[in-house]
């Protein structure tokens, strides 16, 4: 059953924070907690959401929340979950919120270990495609061609030269209990997956696209629109992994223009036609594999 805005708890569990205007990560955290409710115990590593949510003497979480080491989101979730069970508490969700760098780079070993153990935790990666909190440096999830402070655009190198790491399929390769991709641009899909994941026993992983207006070079009012466009143009897909199967949730029969999506963002304005064609060809190759090998189920 799809979760809509009408189904959300009216209480606020993440408010008064210091996030930038138009922050996609804060929107993902706020709404996920409204799905999970007051019995959610949150773990956040050093990153955007801990920086804006824990400002002494103000704590911006109404539910239990704690900062972990940058590398230790999943391992601390393991401890939180085990500790609550040891105290005889059963009605809870141990949930982690980590950015792309804290997930795909620094925290990947702890996440892999948690999946291997089958710990009953929910890990949500809010992906803004760079280390935004420390000055917009490249992460393993920065897409090809994107300009960051460590992948500048110049005459010879046009931004990031590496493709985006495929975390969804990496965690799925562990035969995880449940994994999904999402975007704040299609919020109902994201909320439904959060609810579904909370009801599954074992390790769950949700990877949600959450644009950063500053790092992406977009107006603060365009966050949700650009998060929707990344799906519509085929550079991101909405899917699930469950019971050993990949399931596509949305199949755009005709993609919108990749060039329009890219040119709206300051981080891509330097790209040449050859760069854009390379991105389009890579997209088409990926979608050919998806459509050939994955099931399609529109929830």
Backbone as CSV, one residue per row, in Angstrom:
resi,resn,N_x,N_y,N_z,CA_x,CA_y,CA_z,C_x,C_y,C_z
1,UNK,0.850,-1.195,0.000,0.000,0.000,0.000,0.886,1.245,0.000
2,UNK,0.638,2.153,-0.942,1.454,3.352,-1.051,1.241,4.294,0.132
3,UNK,2.316,4.917,0.564,2.262,5.911,1.629,2.235,7.287,0.985
4,UNK,1.261,8.089,1.335,1.140,9.449,0.810,1.295,10.451,1.955
5,UNK,1.270,11.731,1.621,1.393,12.777,2.634,0.283,12.686,3.678
6,UNK,-0.881,12.225,3.266,-2.008,12.097,4.194,-1.758,11.032,5.257
7,UNK,-0.877,10.089,4.949,-0.602,8.998,5.886,0.491,9.336,6.888
8,UNK,1.183,10.439,6.679,2.315,10.765,7.531,1.858,11.213,8.915
9,UNK,2.672,10.864,9.899,2.440,11.337,11.263,2.488,12.867,11.276
10,UNK,1.595,13.487,12.030,1.567,14.954,12.085,2.674,15.508,12.976
11,UNK,3.238,14.675,13.818,4.334,15.116,14.681,5.597,15.337,13.844
12,UNK,6.437,16.228,14.305,7.715,16.497,13.648,8.848,15.934,14.504
13,UNK,9.753,15.182,13.862,10.866,14.573,14.580,12.214,15.157,14.166
14,UNK,12.214,15.991,13.129,13.448,16.641,12.677,13.086,18.050,12.241
15,UNK,13.347,19.015,13.110,12.905,20.382,12.839,13.850,21.370,13.520
16,UNK,13.808,22.601,13.042,14.663,23.627,13.622,16.135,23.451,13.290
17,UNK,16.429,22.652,12.283,17.816,22.379,11.932,18.415,23.557,11.151
18,UNK,19.700,23.468,10.895,20.429,24.565,10.259,20.797,24.264,8.806
19,UNK,20.052,23.350,8.173,20.369,22.990,6.785,20.151,24.180,5.855
20,UNK,20.864,24.164,4.748,20.717,25.211,3.736,19.308,25.176,3.151
21,UNK,18.878,26.293,2.627,17.588,26.334,1.937,17.610,25.362,0.763
22,UNK,16.529,24.619,0.610,16.428,23.675,-0.497,17.203,22.388,-0.303
23,UNK,17.652,22.095,0.902,18.456,20.907,1.165,17.644,19.633,0.956
24,UNK,18.076,18.794,0.002,17.370,17.550,-0.253,17.547,16.538,0.854
25,UNK,18.724,16.513,1.482,18.976,15.569,2.556,18.066,15.766,3.735
26,UNK,17.838,17.024,4.123,16.969,17.298,5.270,15.529,16.888,4.980
27,UNK,15.117,17.031,3.733,13.764,16.619,3.354,13.615,15.098,3.449
28,UNK,14.645,14.378,3.040,14.615,12.916,3.119,14.560,12.450,4.567
29,UNK,15.384,13.043,5.423,15.418,12.650,6.830,14.100,12.985,7.522
30,UNK,13.613,14.191,7.292,12.369,14.616,7.944,11.213,13.675,7.619
31,UNK,11.033,13.370,6.339,9.881,12.561,5.948,10.055,11.089,6.299
32,UNK,11.279,10.590,6.244,11.508,9.199,6.654,11.157,9.018,8.126
33,UNK,11.534,9.975,8.961,11.225,9.869,10.382,9.728,10.007,10.639
34,UNK,9.032,10.756,9.810,7.583,10.861,9.963,6.892,9.534,9.610
35,UNK,7.534,8.743,8.766,7.017,7.401,8.481,7.329,6.459,9.636
36,UNK,8.547,6.526,10.153,8.990,5.587,11.179,8.439,5.913,12.558
37,UNK,8.188,7.194,12.841,7.564,7.581,14.096,8.516,7.706,15.267
38,UNK,7.951,7.870,16.446,8.736,8.180,17.647,9.592,7.026,18.131
39,UNK,9.312,5.817,17.673,10.096,4.659,18.108,11.316,4.411,17.234
40,UNK,11.658,5.369,16.384,12.875,5.261,15.588,14.065,5.744,16.403
41,UNK,15.138,4.974,16.366,16.399,5.349,16.998,17.387,5.620,15.873
42,UNK,17.808,6.878,15.747,18.582,7.290,14.579,20.075,7.397,14.880
43,UNK,20.874,6.962,13.908,22.322,7.095,13.965,22.770,7.880,12.744
44,UNK,23.563,8.916,12.953,24.036,9.751,11.857,25.540,9.970,12.000
45,UNK,26.315,9.726,10.938,27.755,9.951,11.021,28.085,11.433,10.862
46,UNK,29.362,11.756,10.993,29.804,13.114,10.707,29.467,13.423,9.255
47,UNK,28.644,14.415,9.035,28.194,14.744,7.685,27.183,15.867,7.753
48,UNK,26.504,16.105,6.646,25.581,17.235,6.572,24.511,17.194,7.662
49,UNK,23.837,16.042,7.800,22.696,15.997,8.706,23.087,16.035,10.176
50,UNK,24.260,15.533,10.511,24.712,15.682,11.895,25.186,17.111,12.144
51,UNK,25.792,17.720,11.141,26.271,19.095,11.278,25.125,20.075,11.473
52,UNK,23.995,19.824,10.805,22.872,20.763,10.906,21.869,20.350,11.971
53,UNK,21.968,19.127,12.476,20.968,18.629,13.414,21.395,18.576,14.862
54,UNK,22.713,18.649,15.118,23.219,18.621,16.486,24.014,19.899,16.711
55,UNK,23.339,20.936,17.169,23.989,22.227,17.398,23.789,22.613,18.864
56,UNK,24.799,22.339,19.683,24.683,22.628,21.108,24.297,24.088,21.349
57,UNK,23.307,24.319,22.196,22.589,23.363,23.055,21.304,22.819,22.420
58,UNK,21.154,22.975,21.117,19.908,22.573,20.458,20.074,21.232,19.759
59,UNK,19.174,20.294,20.053,19.098,19.034,19.328,17.856,19.082,18.456
60,UNK,18.028,18.846,17.170,16.923,19.023,16.225,16.146,17.736,15.973
61,UNK,16.430,16.695,16.770,15.702,15.432,16.662,14.802,15.260,17.878
62,UNK,13.519,14.991,17.632,12.590,14.757,18.730,12.647,13.306,19.189
63,UNK,13.127,12.420,18.336,13.309,11.024,18.721,14.756,10.816,19.163
64,UNK,15.080,9.621,19.632,16.452,9.325,20.023,17.370,9.379,18.808
65,UNK,18.477,10.102,18.926,19.416,10.235,17.819,20.820,10.422,18.371
66,UNK,21.810,9.890,17.647,23.189,9.961,18.108,24.110,10.092,16.899
67,UNK,25.236,10.789,17.093,26.249,10.908,16.047,27.235,9.748,16.168
68,UNK,27.563,9.137,15.036,28.565,8.077,15.017,29.852,8.607,14.392
69,UNK,30.881,7.790,14.416,32.079,8.103,13.652,31.717,8.098,12.170
70,UNK,32.546,8.730,11.357,32.252,8.829,9.929,32.136,7.433,9.302
71,UNK,32.979,6.523,9.725,32.997,5.180,9.131,32.039,4.209,9.800
72,UNK,31.417,4.616,10.906,30.747,3.634,11.754,29.240,3.673,11.818
73,UNK,28.572,4.225,10.817,27.112,4.284,10.878,26.496,2.901,11.077
74,UNK,26.854,1.964,10.222,26.246,0.639,10.279,26.664,-0.132,11.522
75,UNK,27.925,0.001,11.931,28.378,-0.728,13.115,27.715,-0.180,14.376
76,UNK,27.500,1.131,14.448,26.806,1.679,15.606,25.338,1.279,15.580
77,UNK,24.740,1.220,14.397,23.363,0.722,14.296,23.267,-0.694,14.842
78,UNK,24.268,-1.518,14.554,24.314,-2.873,15.079,24.258,-2.860,16.604
79,UNK,25.058,-1.990,17.213,25.077,-1.889,18.671,23.778,-1.362,19.248
80,UNK,23.198,-0.364,18.603,21.925,0.195,19.064,20.831,-0.873,19.035
81,UNK,20.775,-1.591,17.911,19.745,-2.628,17.765,19.928,-3.731,18.805
82,UNK,21.162,-4.168,19.010,21.432,-5.226,19.984,21.144,-4.752,21.406
83,UNK,21.493,-3.513,21.708,21.247,-2.974,23.035,19.770,-2.867,23.364
84,UNK,18.980,-2.436,22.405,17.539,-2.321,22.636,16.918,-3.693,22.857
85,UNK,17.354,-4.678,22.076,16.840,-6.039,22.274,17.225,-6.569,23.650
86,UNK,18.459,-6.263,24.086,18.921,-6.722,25.391,18.094,-6.122,26.527
87,UNK,17.570,-4.931,26.296,16.725,-4.272,27.305,15.266,-4.729,27.221
88,UNK,14.977,-5.627,26.295,13.615,-6.134,26.176,12.694,-5.253,25.360
89,UNK,13.276,-4.273,24.644,12.473,-3.380,23.800,12.322,-4.030,22.426
90,UNK,11.112,-4.121,21.967,10.858,-4.790,20.680,10.254,-3.872,19.621
91,UNK,9.551,-2.836,20.045,8.862,-1.958,19.089,9.752,-0.764,18.761
92,UNK,10.667,-0.953,17.822,11.579,0.125,17.452,12.133,-0.129,16.055
93,UNK,12.686,0.922,15.463,13.440,0.810,14.217,14.780,1.490,14.408
94,UNK,15.854,0.748,14.237,17.192,1.328,14.270,17.521,1.788,12.854
95,UNK,17.602,3.107,12.661,17.757,3.659,11.319,18.986,4.558,11.244
96,UNK,19.746,4.402,10.183,20.899,5.258,9.956,20.671,6.174,8.770
97,UNK,21.157,7.398,8.870,21.093,8.360,7.764,22.516,8.818,7.470
98,UNK,23.046,8.414,6.331,24.418,8.770,5.988,24.483,9.282,4.560
99,UNK,25.390,10.186,4.311,25.551,10.741,2.981,26.288,9.785,2.052
100,UNK,26.519,10.249,0.834,27.130,9.380,-0.172,28.574,9.036,0.164
101,UNK,29.348,10.001,0.643,30.724,9.706,1.014,30.804,8.792,2.222
102,UNK,29.970,9.053,3.219,29.943,8.242,4.420,29.402,6.851,4.186
103,UNK,28.801,6.637,3.027,28.250,5.322,2.695,29.129,4.581,1.700
104,UNK,29.341,5.172,0.542,30.017,4.470,-0.562,31.526,4.418,-0.401
105,UNK,32.094,5.312,0.394,33.545,5.357,0.566,33.931,4.966,1.994
106,UNK,33.722,5.873,2.917,34.237,5.716,4.276,33.488,4.637,5.058
107,UNK,32.194,4.481,4.805,31.407,3.560,5.626,31.065,2.238,4.988
108,UNK,31.606,1.944,3.820,31.156,0.764,3.081,31.522,-0.535,3.791
109,UNK,32.657,-0.539,4.521,33.065,-1.790,5.173,32.128,-2.129,6.319
110,UNK,31.683,-1.152,7.100,30.767,-1.420,8.208,29.398,-1.838,7.684
111,UNK,28.974,-1.227,6.579,27.695,-1.601,5.973,27.759,-3.026,5.452
112,UNK,28.852,-3.385,4.790,29.012,-4.737,4.275,28.964,-5.757,5.410
113,UNK,29.608,-5.441,6.525,29.598,-6.347,7.668,28.217,-6.526,8.268
114,UNK,27.466,-5.432,8.354,26.114,-5.514,8.908,25.216,-6.381,8.038
115,UNK,25.343,-6.215,6.707,24.544,-7.036,5.792,24.947,-8.501,5.934
116,UNK,26.245,-8.745,6.057,26.743,-10.109,6.190,26.176,-10.780,7.444
117,UNK,26.038,-10.021,8.518,25.487,-10.570,9.767,23.968,-10.653,9.737
118,UNK,23.348,-9.909,8.838,21.895,-9.880,8.795,21.279,-9.067,9.914
119,UNK,22.009,-8.041,10.384,21.498,-7.216,11.478,20.175,-6.551,11.092
120,UNK,19.276,-6.466,12.048,17.944,-5.923,11.790,17.973,-4.399,11.877
121,UNK,18.497,-3.774,10.831,18.653,-2.317,10.801,18.201,-1.788,9.444
122,UNK,17.898,-0.503,9.420,17.550,0.188,8.180,18.590,1.273,7.931
123,UNK,19.265,1.191,6.806,20.309,2.144,6.443,19.811,2.963,5.254
124,UNK,19.731,4.284,5.430,19.288,5.177,4.365,20.451,6.083,3.958
125,UNK,20.836,5.984,2.693,21.872,6.864,2.142,21.196,8.017,1.424
126,UNK,21.380,9.236,1.935,20.887,10.414,1.217,22.040,10.896,0.332
127,UNK,21.849,10.743,-0.950,22.927,10.909,-1.929,22.848,12.272,-2.605
128,UNK,23.761,13.179,-2.221,23.858,14.463,-2.919,25.096,14.522,-3.818
129,UNK,25.721,13.365,-3.998,26.733,13.145,-5.034,28.047,13.890,-4.845
130,UNK,28.375,14.224,-3.591,29.702,14.767,-3.275,29.793,14.950,-1.764
131,UNK,30.999,15.224,-1.282,31.171,15.553,0.133,30.802,17.026,0.310
132,UNK,29.524,17.290,0.444,29.048,18.676,0.471,29.396,19.386,1.771
133,UNK,29.390,18.661,2.881,29.586,19.275,4.185,30.978,19.867,4.361
134,UNK,31.949,19.346,3.628,33.333,19.788,3.811,33.883,20.569,2.624
135,UNK,33.002,20.985,1.714,33.464,21.859,0.655,33.297,21.351,-0.762
136,UNK,32.419,20.381,-0.955,32.063,19.880,-2.296,33.235,19.150,-2.951
137,UNK,33.758,18.122,-2.250,34.780,17.278,-2.847,34.130,16.041,-3.473
138,UNK,34.802,15.442,-4.447,34.306,14.245,-5.109,34.165,13.090,-4.120
139,UNK,33.076,12.318,-4.272,32.916,11.050,-3.553,32.817,9.932,-4.570
140,UNK,32.681,8.704,-4.099,32.510,7.583,-5.002,31.188,7.596,-5.731
141,UNK,30.287,8.478,-5.305,28.980,8.583,-5.945,28.831,9.861,-6.767
142,UNK,29.919,10.581,-6.955,29.894,11.733,-7.853,29.810,11.231,-9.297
143,UNK,28.864,11.716,-10.091,28.710,11.214,-11.461,29.805,11.712,-12.404
144,UNK,29.941,11.008,-13.498,30.908,11.403,-14.525,30.637,12.832,-14.998
145,UNK,31.707,13.605,-15.108,31.618,14.955,-15.641,31.342,16.036,-14.629
146,UNK,30.950,15.677,-13.421,30.578,16.693,-12.428,31.800,17.464,-11.945
147,UNK,31.650,18.765,-11.847,32.706,19.622,-11.318,32.590,19.687,-9.800
148,UNK,33.687,19.362,-9.111,33.781,19.550,-7.665,35.098,20.252,-7.378
149,UNK,35.376,20.533,-6.125,36.636,21.203,-5.803,37.838,20.291,-6.016
150,UNK,37.633,18.989,-6.039,38.733,18.054,-6.291,38.678,17.451,-7.693
151,UNK,37.626,17.771,-8.442,37.542,17.375,-9.859,37.145,18.607,-10.668
152,UNK,38.031,19.576,-10.751,37.692,20.822,-11.457,37.567,20.586,-12.958
153,UNK,36.884,21.505,-13.601,36.754,21.436,-15.061,37.784,22.365,-15.694
154,UNK,38.494,21.830,-16.662,39.507,22.615,-17.345,39.569,22.269,-18.814
155,UNK,40.621,22.687,-19.466,40.761,22.471,-20.899,40.928,20.994,-21.235
156,UNK,41.612,20.253,-20.377,41.933,18.866,-20.677,41.047,17.857,-19.942
157,UNK,40.627,18.195,-18.749,39.777,17.291,-17.967,38.463,17.992,-17.652
158,UNK,37.368,17.361,-18.032,36.049,17.970,-17.853,35.366,17.411,-16.604
159,UNK,35.853,17.803,-15.435,35.235,17.344,-14.199,35.627,15.918,-13.868
160,UNK,34.755,15.237,-13.127,35.025,13.874,-12.678,35.179,12.912,-13.857
161,UNK,36.247,12.130,-13.852,36.512,11.227,-14.976,36.010,9.811,-14.714
162,UNK,35.462,9.559,-13.529,35.015,8.222,-13.172,33.486,8.153,-13.117
163,UNK,32.901,6.979,-13.397,31.453,6.839,-13.278,31.023,6.720,-11.821
164,UNK,29.765,6.914,-11.578,29.184,6.816,-10.241,29.181,5.357,-9.778
165,UNK,29.650,5.127,-8.561,29.656,3.779,-8.000,28.212,3.286,-7.814
166,UNK,27.966,2.021,-8.158,26.597,1.480,-8.111,26.341,0.828,-6.759
167,UNK,26.013,1.629,-5.750,25.820,1.110,-4.399,24.609,0.186,-4.299
168,UNK,23.569,0.458,-5.055,22.372,-0.381,-4.999,22.708,-1.822,-5.370
169,UNK,23.453,-2.003,-6.439,23.796,-3.350,-6.853,24.924,-3.939,-6.003
170,UNK,25.750,-3.100,-5.425,26.793,-3.593,-4.521,26.161,-4.217,-3.279
171,UNK,25.207,-3.521,-2.653,24.563,-4.099,-1.461,23.683,-5.279,-1.836
172,UNK,23.069,-5.226,-3.006,22.241,-6.343,-3.446,23.072,-7.601,-3.668
173,UNK,24.328,-7.424,-4.078,25.217,-8.568,-4.296,25.499,-9.321,-3.007
174,UNK,25.224,-8.694,-1.847,25.355,-9.364,-0.553,24.148,-10.265,-0.261
175,UNK,23.166,-10.264,-1.158,21.880,-10.935,-0.924,21.209,-10.365,0.320
176,UNK,21.139,-9.045,0.353,20.533,-8.305,1.454,19.039,-8.610,1.528
177,UNK,18.459,-8.438,2.709,17.024,-8.716,2.878,16.175,-7.814,1.996
178,UNK,16.565,-6.542,1.895,15.801,-5.602,1.076,16.673,-4.412,0.732
179,UNK,16.627,-3.996,-0.524,17.321,-2.780,-0.964,16.427,-2.058,-1.957
180,UNK,16.570,-0.747,-2.003,15.744,0.035,-2.919,16.453,1.323,-3.288
181,UNK,16.095,1.847,-4.446,16.511,3.187,-4.846,15.293,4.100,-4.788
182,UNK,15.553,5.389,-4.601,14.459,6.359,-4.485,14.993,7.738,-4.815
183,UNK,14.114,8.707,-4.795,14.482,10.112,-4.976,13.446,10.957,-4.265
184,UNK,13.875,12.096,-3.747,12.896,12.978,-3.114,11.985,13.621,-4.155
185,UNK,12.328,13.453,-5.422,11.469,13.966,-6.485,10.203,13.146,-6.664
186,UNK,10.245,11.888,-6.275,9.065,11.019,-6.247,8.891,10.555,-4.804
187,UNK,8.375,11.467,-3.988,8.351,11.265,-2.545,7.464,10.097,-2.131
188,UNK,6.346,9.897,-2.803,5.452,8.796,-2.425,6.167,7.457,-2.544
189,UNK,6.945,7.296,-3.607,7.714,6.067,-3.803,8.716,5.879,-2.669
190,UNK,9.415,6.943,-2.289,10.391,6.877,-1.202,9.733,6.510,0.122
191,UNK,8.638,7.177,0.453,7.963,6.921,1.722,7.424,5.498,1.793
192,UNK,6.897,5.025,0.685,6.379,3.654,0.637,7.497,2.653,0.891
193,UNK,8.673,2.915,0.334,9.806,2.002,0.524,10.339,2.055,1.947
194,UNK,10.319,3.228,2.567,10.724,3.330,3.970,9.789,2.504,4.850
195,UNK,8.487,2.646,4.615,7.505,1.885,5.381,7.697,0.387,5.172
196,UNK,7.859,-0.018,3.935,8.044,-1.432,3.615,9.299,-1.977,4.282
197,UNK,10.385,-1.229,4.203,11.648,-1.678,4.787,11.540,-1.845,6.295
198,UNK,10.793,-0.954,6.939,10.669,-1.007,8.401,9.942,-2.256,8.871
199,UNK,9.208,-2.896,7.975,8.423,-4.077,8.340,9.115,-5.383,7.951
200,UNK,10.306,-5.291,7.379,11.067,-6.467,6.970,12.175,-6.721,7.985
201,UNK,12.349,-7.970,8.384,13.395,-8.325,9.342,14.707,-8.564,8.602
202,UNK,15.769,-8.034,9.120,17.074,-8.171,8.496,17.634,-6.800,8.124
203,UNK,18.695,-6.796,7.349,19.321,-5.542,6.947,18.626,-4.969,5.716
204,UNK,18.271,-3.691,5.798,17.597,-2.999,4.702,18.408,-1.770,4.306
205,UNK,18.399,-1.477,3.009,19.172,-0.343,2.490,18.321,0.430,1.480
206,UNK,18.217,1.737,1.678,17.513,2.602,0.727,18.459,3.706,0.292
207,UNK,18.582,3.873,-1.005,19.485,4.872,-1.590,18.628,5.952,-2.256
208,UNK,18.571,7.126,-1.629,17.679,8.180,-2.102,18.475,9.368,-2.632
209,UNK,18.171,9.788,-3.856,18.783,10.979,-4.437,18.237,12.216,-3.730
210,UNK,19.148,13.044,-3.208,18.765,14.216,-2.421,19.648,15.392,-2.819
211,UNK,19.260,16.147,-3.840,20.127,17.200,-4.381,20.553,18.248,-3.358
212,UNK,21.737,18.787,-3.588,22.281,19.894,-2.799,22.351,21.117,-3.716
213,UNK,21.514,22.125,-3.506,21.512,23.282,-4.412,22.879,23.947,-4.554
214,UNK,23.633,24.026,-3.464,24.939,24.679,-3.537,25.908,23.851,-4.365
215,UNK,26.004,22.571,-4.067,26.939,21.713,-4.772,26.542,21.427,-6.206
216,UNK,25.228,21.416,-6.473,24.756,21.124,-7.829,24.655,22.379,-8.689
217,UNK,24.641,23.532,-8.044,24.534,24.785,-8.801,23.144,25.004,-9.363
218,UNK,22.129,24.850,-8.500,20.736,25.046,-8.911,20.061,26.005,-7.932
219,UNK,18.967,26.660,-8.345,18.209,27.487,-7.406,17.636,26.625,-6.291
220,UNK,17.498,27.201,-5.102,17.003,26.429,-3.959,15.567,25.962,-4.170
221,UNK,14.844,26.625,-5.054,13.455,26.241,-5.318,13.340,25.061,-6.280
222,UNK,14.462,24.614,-6.857,14.419,23.571,-7.886,14.806,22.185,-7.381
223,UNK,15.012,22.035,-6.078,15.509,20.769,-5.542,14.627,19.587,-5.927
224,UNK,13.340,19.704,-5.660,12.427,18.587,-5.917,12.298,18.343,-7.419
225,UNK,12.219,19.406,-8.195,12.081,19.264,-9.645,13.288,18.546,-10.249
226,UNK,14.497,18.921,-9.843,15.696,18.301,-10.417,15.828,16.858,-9.950
227,UNK,15.325,16.572,-8.734,15.341,15.202,-8.223,14.346,14.314,-8.960
228,UNK,13.358,14.929,-9.562,12.410,14.187,-10.399,12.977,14.001,-11.811
229,UNK,13.629,15.032,-12.298,14.167,14.987,-13.665,15.255,13.930,-13.831
230,UNK,16.026,13.675,-12.773,17.096,12.689,-12.894,16.530,11.300,-13.195
231,UNK,15.309,11.045,-12.729,14.621,9.789,-13.045,14.011,9.854,-14.436
232,UNK,13.372,10.966,-14.746,12.669,11.092,-16.032,13.624,11.019,-17.220
233,UNK,14.865,11.487,-17.047,15.819,11.438,-18.162,16.639,10.145,-18.160
234,UNK,16.402,9.281,-17.176,17.022,7.968,-17.175,18.374,7.860,-16.518
235,UNK,18.852,8.923,-15.870,20.147,8.850,-15.204,20.052,8.270,-13.797
236,UNK,18.849,8.008,-13.341,18.600,7.309,-12.077,17.345,6.477,-12.269
237,UNK,17.262,5.371,-11.594,16.094,4.496,-11.730,15.510,4.187,-10.355
238,UNK,14.221,3.901,-10.333,13.521,3.514,-9.109,13.344,2.007,-9.143
239,UNK,13.927,1.328,-8.158,13.934,-0.135,-8.200,14.025,-0.707,-6.792
240,UNK,13.829,-2.008,-6.709,13.946,-2.748,-5.455,14.712,-4.047,-5.697
241,UNK,15.328,-4.539,-4.644,15.910,-5.881,-4.637,15.304,-6.629,-3.464
242,UNK,14.661,-7.740,-3.745,13.987,-8.494,-2.695,13.851,-9.949,-3.131
243,UNK,14.123,-10.862,-2.205,14.016,-12.296,-2.484,14.855,-12.704,-3.687
244,UNK,16.025,-12.082,-3.794,16.950,-12.455,-4.852,16.613,-11.907,-6.223
245,UNK,15.657,-10.985,-6.309,15.231,-10.460,-7.604,15.333,-8.938,-7.652
246,UNK,15.712,-8.423,-8.839,15.683,-6.993,-9.089,14.347,-6.638,-9.723
247,UNK,13.714,-5.604,-9.180,12.384,-5.197,-9.643,12.411,-3.713,-9.974
248,UNK,12.094,-3.366,-11.199,12.023,-1.974,-11.635,10.636,-1.425,-11.314
249,UNK,10.590,-0.275,-10.631,9.314,0.307,-10.219,8.767,1.346,-11.191
250,UNK,9.646,1.884,-12.011,9.207,2.928,-12.947,10.006,2.788,-14.233
251,UNK,9.323,2.709,-15.347,9.985,2.522,-16.638,9.536,3.621,-17.598
252,UNK,10.281,4.721,-17.654,9.915,5.788,-18.592,10.024,5.278,-20.028
253,UNK,8.921,5.224,-20.723,8.945,4.709,-22.096,9.684,5.662,-23.031
254,UNK,9.686,6.932,-22.665,10.432,7.924,-23.439,11.132,8.862,-22.470
255,UNK,12.458,8.883,-22.504,13.210,9.726,-21.586,13.120,11.199,-21.980
256,UNK,13.150,12.060,-20.988,13.313,13.485,-21.255,14.780,13.718,-21.633
257,UNK,15.105,14.942,-22.053,16.434,15.226,-22.588,17.489,15.293,-21.472
258,UNK,18.505,14.454,-21.602,19.622,14.467,-20.664,20.316,15.825,-20.668
259,UNK,20.470,16.406,-21.851,21.174,17.686,-21.954,20.473,18.776,-21.150
260,UNK,19.147,18.777,-21.146,18.402,19.786,-20.390,18.606,19.597,-18.885
261,UNK,18.597,18.346,-18.448,18.847,18.064,-17.031,20.238,18.548,-16.627
262,UNK,21.237,18.245,-17.430,22.610,18.591,-17.088,22.854,20.093,-17.127
263,UNK,22.351,20.762,-18.149,22.651,22.178,-18.342,21.974,23.083,-17.316
264,UNK,20.989,22.542,-16.585,20.355,23.326,-15.517,21.263,23.453,-14.292
265,UNK,22.335,22.654,-14.253,23.177,22.575,-13.071,24.556,23.169,-13.335
266,UNK,24.988,24.021,-12.423,26.288,24.654,-12.578,27.432,23.668,-12.646
267,UNK,27.300,22.540,-11.987,28.391,21.565,-11.962,28.600,20.864,-13.311
268,UNK,27.652,21.020,-14.230,27.747,20.366,-15.540,27.826,21.347,-16.712
269,UNK,27.836,22.636,-16.462,27.750,23.615,-17.553,28.952,23.572,-18.499
270,UNK,30.048,23.012,-18.072,31.263,22.943,-18.886,31.247,21.781,-19.866
271,UNK,30.289,20.863,-19.763,30.308,19.654,-20.574,30.138,19.964,-22.055
272,UNK,30.879,19.243,-22.873,30.772,19.384,-24.329,29.699,18.431,-24.850
273,UNK,29.361,18.574,-26.121,28.401,17.651,-26.732,28.921,16.216,-26.685
274,UNK,30.228,16.046,-26.861,30.807,14.705,-26.782,30.650,14.113,-25.383
275,UNK,30.839,14.955,-24.355,30.656,14.497,-22.978,29.222,14.039,-22.756
276,UNK,28.284,14.841,-23.221,26.867,14.531,-23.016,26.488,13.270,-23.775
277,UNK,26.997,13.110,-24.977,26.702,11.895,-25.742,27.265,10.654,-25.043
278,UNK,28.421,10.802,-24.412,28.997,9.694,-23.657,28.083,9.314,-22.486
279,UNK,27.536,10.311,-21.821,26.609,10.061,-20.708,25.329,9.381,-21.210
280,UNK,24.817,9.844,-22.338,23.606,9.244,-22.913,23.852,7.793,-23.315
281,UNK,24.977,7.528,-23.931,25.289,6.159,-24.346,25.426,5.237,-23.139
282,UNK,26.029,5.752,-22.081,26.159,4.961,-20.858,24.787,4.673,-20.251
283,UNK,23.915,5.689,-20.282,22.541,5.489,-19.798,21.830,4.408,-20.595
284,UNK,21.920,4.479,-21.915,21.219,3.521,-22.768,21.729,2.098,-22.556
285,UNK,23.035,1.977,-22.369,23.609,0.650,-22.126,23.078,0.072,-20.816
286,UNK,22.989,0.911,-19.786,22.473,0.455,-18.495,21.014,0.053,-18.600
287,UNK,20.212,0.845,-19.278,18.788,0.543,-19.376,18.529,-0.692,-20.231
288,UNK,19.352,-0.959,-21.193,19.213,-2.198,-21.965,19.392,-3.410,-21.057
289,UNK,20.344,-3.328,-20.139,20.566,-4.426,-19.200,19.401,-4.545,-18.218
290,UNK,18.911,-3.400,-17.732,17.803,-3.422,-16.782,16.561,-4.050,-17.409
291,UNK,16.210,-3.574,-18.582,14.989,-4.058,-19.226,15.098,-5.516,-19.660
292,UNK,16.307,-5.979,-19.874,16.504,-7.361,-20.302,16.511,-8.340,-19.131
293,UNK,16.926,-7.870,-17.951,17.176,-8.805,-16.850,16.329,-8.592,-15.605
294,UNK,15.716,-7.426,-15.465,14.940,-7.157,-14.261,13.453,-7.304,-14.530
295,UNK,12.708,-7.623,-13.485,11.263,-7.638,-13.589,10.750,-6.197,-13.466
296,UNK,9.546,-5.967,-13.956,8.931,-4.632,-13.855,7.652,-4.767,-13.050
297,UNK,7.560,-3.971,-12.001,6.356,-3.968,-11.179,6.091,-2.552,-10.717
298,UNK,4.996,-2.007,-11.190,4.618,-0.656,-10.763,3.733,-0.774,-9.545
299,UNK,4.246,-0.300,-8.403,3.485,-0.396,-7.150,2.383,0.657,-7.097
